[in-house]
């Protein structure tokens, strides 16, 4: 009998947690950790093709993160702008298609323009699909999607009788993505923090103690290898 070789995840979502603690452990300000975390993003994106990961979704800034100090929020927004400007050409040349999800209304115009430009610049790439969640929250996403769905019903473009569990995903920020196979959270916290609530209904979860700046490609590979040992039944049982 042929050996059943399980494949790795095609879509991995990551809650990048632990930047602040990583910096504080070194006696540095929290923003020092965020800069280290941004550099780690490049390593993981570059590792994806060799690991068979086609889609990578990264949680960069949540709708709740506005509660942090003004200094940290301003520093993060500056970091996002610098990341896009610094990484754009490499992302393009490495075949990475970049998209952003989340509510852009609260973001400053310069950042939104950079996001739009990077999405357009990389729109023809297909080697790896990188989705970055900025000002994103799962509940907020579902609420916004529901508003759009309700508007289409009101305009007569959608019959309420035809709405089912395949309808709402077409209105979500992630309508262009397959659902994640694996969600990873770093830093030892065992919660999902309002991330991809609808999309992760049947995702596997991995909570690891490693702080995000220490999440090397080797650690990534180990987590992906562990995924292959899991038995994903999607509510069914084996005969």
C-alpha positions as CSV (number, residue, x, y, z in Angstrom):
1,X,0.0,0.0,0.0
2,X,1.3,3.5,-0.9
3,X,2.3,5.6,2.0
4,X,0.0,8.5,2.8
5,X,2.2,11.6,2.5
6,X,0.4,14.6,3.9
7,X,1.0,18.0,2.3
8,X,1.8,21.1,4.1
9,X,-0.4,24.2,4.4
10,X,-1.0,26.3,1.3
11,X,-2.3,29.3,3.3
12,X,-0.6,30.3,6.6
13,X,-1.9,33.2,8.7
14,X,0.4,34.6,11.5
15,X,-0.4,36.7,14.5
16,X,3.0,38.4,14.9
17,X,3.1,38.9,18.7
18,X,6.0,39.6,21.1
19,X,7.8,42.5,19.6
20,X,7.4,44.8,22.6
21,X,8.4,42.1,25.1
22,X,11.4,41.2,23.0
23,X,12.6,44.8,23.1
24,X,11.9,45.2,26.8
25,X,13.9,42.1,27.6
26,X,16.9,43.8,26.0
27,X,16.3,47.1,27.8
28,X,15.1,48.8,24.6
29,X,11.9,50.7,23.8
30,X,9.0,48.8,22.3
31,X,9.5,50.3,18.8
32,X,12.9,48.7,18.7
33,X,11.1,45.4,18.8
34,X,8.7,46.4,16.1
35,X,11.6,47.3,13.8
36,X,13.2,43.9,14.5
37,X,9.8,42.3,13.8
38,X,9.5,44.1,10.4
39,X,12.9,42.7,9.4
40,X,11.7,39.2,10.3
41,X,8.7,39.5,7.9
42,X,11.1,39.5,5.0
43,X,12.7,36.3,6.1
44,X,9.4,34.5,6.4
45,X,8.1,35.8,3.1
46,X,11.2,34.6,1.4
47,X,10.9,31.2,3.0
48,X,7.4,30.5,1.8
49,X,8.0,29.3,-1.7
50,X,10.5,26.6,-0.6
51,X,8.0,25.5,2.0
52,X,5.1,25.2,-0.4
53,X,3.2,28.1,1.2
54,X,1.4,30.0,-1.6
55,X,-0.5,32.4,0.6
56,X,0.8,34.2,3.7
57,X,-1.5,36.5,5.8
58,X,0.1,38.6,8.6
59,X,-1.6,40.5,11.3
60,X,0.3,43.8,11.6
61,X,-2.1,46.2,13.4
62,X,-5.5,45.5,14.9
63,X,-8.5,47.7,15.3
64,X,-7.8,47.5,19.1
65,X,-4.1,48.6,18.7
66,X,-5.2,52.2,18.6
67,X,-5.5,52.0,22.4
68,X,-1.7,51.9,22.7
69,X,0.3,55.0,23.5
70,X,0.3,57.8,20.9
71,X,4.1,57.4,20.6
72,X,3.9,53.7,19.8
73,X,1.0,54.1,17.3
74,X,2.7,56.9,15.5
75,X,5.9,54.9,15.4
76,X,4.1,51.9,13.9
77,X,2.5,54.0,11.2
78,X,5.9,55.4,10.3
79,X,7.3,51.9,10.3
80,X,4.6,50.7,7.9
81,X,5.3,53.5,5.5
82,X,9.1,52.8,5.6
83,X,8.5,49.1,5.2
84,X,6.5,49.6,2.0
85,X,9.0,52.1,0.6
86,X,12.0,49.9,1.4
87,X,10.6,46.5,0.4
88,X,8.6,47.3,-2.7
89,X,11.2,46.5,-5.3
90,X,12.4,43.3,-3.7
91,X,8.8,42.1,-3.3
92,X,8.2,42.8,-7.0
93,X,11.4,41.1,-8.1
94,X,10.7,38.1,-5.9
95,X,7.3,37.4,-7.4
96,X,5.3,38.4,-4.3
97,X,1.9,39.8,-4.7
98,X,0.9,42.2,-1.9
99,X,-2.6,43.0,-0.7
100,X,-3.8,44.8,2.4
101,X,-7.0,44.0,4.4
102,X,-8.7,46.1,7.1
103,X,-10.6,49.4,7.3
104,X,-8.4,52.1,5.6
105,X,-10.6,55.0,6.7
106,X,-8.6,55.7,9.9
107,X,-5.2,55.4,8.2
108,X,-3.4,58.5,7.0
109,X,-3.6,59.4,3.3
110,X,0.2,58.9,2.7
111,X,0.1,55.4,4.0
112,X,-3.0,54.5,2.1
113,X,-1.5,55.8,-1.1
114,X,1.6,53.7,-0.6
115,X,-0.5,50.6,0.1
116,X,-2.5,51.3,-3.2
117,X,0.8,51.7,-5.1
118,X,2.3,48.5,-3.8
119,X,-0.8,46.5,-4.6
120,X,-0.8,47.9,-8.1
121,X,3.0,47.4,-8.5
122,X,2.8,43.7,-7.6
123,X,-0.6,42.9,-9.1
124,X,0.9,40.6,-11.7
125,X,2.9,38.5,-9.3
126,X,1.9,34.9,-8.4
127,X,4.8,33.2,-6.7
128,X,3.6,34.1,-3.2
129,X,0.6,36.1,-2.1
130,X,1.3,38.2,0.9
131,X,-1.7,39.8,2.7
132,X,-1.1,42.3,5.4
133,X,-3.8,43.1,7.9
134,X,-3.7,46.8,9.0
135,X,-6.4,48.3,11.1
136,X,-8.1,45.0,10.9
137,X,-10.5,43.2,13.2
138,X,-12.5,40.1,12.5
139,X,-15.7,41.5,14.0
140,X,-15.3,44.8,12.2
141,X,-14.7,42.9,8.9
142,X,-17.9,40.9,9.3
143,X,-19.9,44.0,10.2
144,X,-18.6,45.9,7.1
145,X,-19.3,42.8,4.9
146,X,-22.8,42.6,6.3
147,X,-23.4,46.2,5.5
148,X,-22.4,45.6,1.9
149,X,-24.5,42.5,1.6
150,X,-27.5,44.3,3.1
151,X,-27.0,47.2,0.6
152,X,-27.1,44.7,-2.3
153,X,-30.3,43.2,-0.9
154,X,-31.8,46.7,-0.7
155,X,-30.8,47.4,-4.2
156,X,-32.4,44.2,-5.5
157,X,-29.1,42.7,-6.6
158,X,-29.3,39.9,-4.0
159,X,-32.3,37.7,-3.1
160,X,-32.3,37.1,0.7
161,X,-33.7,33.6,0.0
162,X,-30.4,32.8,-1.8
163,X,-28.1,33.8,1.0
164,X,-26.1,30.9,2.6
165,X,-22.8,30.3,4.2
166,X,-21.1,30.8,0.8
167,X,-22.5,34.3,0.4
168,X,-20.9,36.3,3.1
169,X,-17.3,35.3,2.2
170,X,-17.7,37.1,-1.1
171,X,-18.1,40.4,0.8
172,X,-15.2,39.9,3.3
173,X,-11.9,41.6,2.9
174,X,-10.3,38.2,2.1
175,X,-12.7,37.4,-0.8
176,X,-9.7,36.8,-3.0
177,X,-8.1,34.3,-0.7
178,X,-8.7,30.6,0.2
179,X,-9.3,30.0,3.9
180,X,-6.2,29.6,6.0
181,X,-5.0,26.0,6.7
182,X,-2.9,27.0,9.6
183,X,-2.9,30.0,12.0
184,X,0.3,30.6,14.0
185,X,0.5,32.9,17.0
186,X,3.9,33.7,18.5
187,X,4.9,34.8,22.0
188,X,3.1,32.2,24.1
189,X,-0.4,33.8,24.1
190,X,-3.2,31.3,23.4
191,X,-5.9,33.5,21.9
192,X,-6.9,34.5,18.4
193,X,-7.4,38.2,19.1
194,X,-10.2,38.9,16.6
195,X,-8.2,37.6,13.6
196,X,-9.9,36.0,10.6
197,X,-12.8,34.8,12.7
198,X,-15.0,33.6,9.8
199,X,-12.1,32.3,7.6
200,X,-10.4,30.2,10.3
201,X,-13.4,28.0,11.2
202,X,-11.5,24.9,10.2
203,X,-8.0,26.1,10.4
204,X,-5.4,24.3,12.5
205,X,-3.9,26.5,15.3
206,X,-0.3,26.6,16.6
207,X,0.5,28.7,19.7
208,X,4.3,28.9,20.2
209,X,6.4,30.6,22.9
210,X,8.9,32.1,20.4
211,X,8.7,35.9,20.3
212,X,8.1,37.2,16.8
213,X,11.6,38.7,16.2
214,X,13.0,35.2,17.0
215,X,10.7,33.4,14.6
216,X,13.3,32.3,12.1
217,X,12.7,30.3,8.9
218,X,13.9,27.2,10.8
219,X,11.2,27.7,13.5
220,X,8.7,28.3,10.7
221,X,9.8,25.0,9.0
222,X,9.4,23.1,12.2
223,X,5.8,24.4,12.7
224,X,5.0,23.5,9.1
225,X,6.4,20.0,9.6
226,X,4.2,19.6,12.6
227,X,1.1,20.5,10.6
228,X,1.7,17.5,8.4
229,X,1.2,15.2,11.3
230,X,-2.2,16.5,12.1
231,X,-5.4,14.7,11.1
232,X,-7.8,17.2,9.5
233,X,-11.3,15.7,9.4
234,X,-13.4,18.8,8.9
235,X,-16.2,17.4,11.1
236,X,-16.1,13.9,9.5
237,X,-14.7,10.7,10.9
238,X,-12.6,8.1,9.1
239,X,-14.4,4.9,8.1
